[in-house]
Amino acid sequence: MSELKGKNVLVTGGGKNLGALIAESLAAAGANVAIHYNSDSSKAETDATLAKLKALGVTAVAVQANMHTAGAVEKLFKDALAGLGARTFDIAINTVGKVLKKPLLQITEAEYDTMFDVNAKANFFFIQEAARHLSDGGAIISIVTSLLGAFTGLYSTYQGSKAPVEWFTKAAAKELMPRGIRVNAVAPGPMDTPFFYPQEEPEAVAFHKSQALGNRLTDIKDIAPLVMYLCTDKWITGQVIFSNGGYTTR
């Protein structure tokens, strides 16, 4: 994708799993990439990803930030731009999320607050800061979940805290049209990453696999090419795109 050569991109959660694959794909296409990580527990993986990015000959930087407050997100953007030596970003991608599988009656107020801080609040202010720091004609992409199209129990705070991102996406897409900035979200099915398994029993994993093409979970390699396409497409905006092998639809 020659259109990405020299572009400046921020990828939150870019040190591992889907975020790392997206960051590496962008760097391979010639983009300069700032990757974000949340805590020291992710630093080793992030450093390894950062080394891969730099080996591809682009400018790359890693920035640590807890995105639970508007101020922290604002600082993330400023630090990432400074690290790249750039004035603006061309693309901003948020892959950060948190899942909780638990009966509604057992969810505590603290758990509720954490879920909405990570999945809704952080994403709102990420889109807001992206709008402030993106050049015209850029792209903002959020990762949500295919459970937005499911009628199920046990994921109330996960579905509920991801759902607002659809409306943040649509509002931003409409408001940013005059600047040519596209705003979209991608909704993967359950992904075969360490993010997925701690919440699921073996029987649940087997069920999730049975609901998609090939009797398998979504692979990060299924999602990264779609994100890459949205980085350069000039027409798609305001959409939540389900990519899950038929796991859910609506």
Secondary structure by P-SEA (a helix, b strand, c coil): ccccccbbbbbcccccaaaaaaaaaaaaabbbbbbbbccccaaaaaaaaaaaaaaaccbbbbbbbccccaaaaaaaaaaaaaaaccccccbbbbccccccccccccccaaaaaaaaacccaaaaaaaaaaaacccccbbbbbbbccccccccccaaaaaaaacaaaaaaaaaaaaaccccbbbbbbbbcccccccccccccaaaaaaaaaaccccccccccccaaaaaaaaccccccccccccccccccc
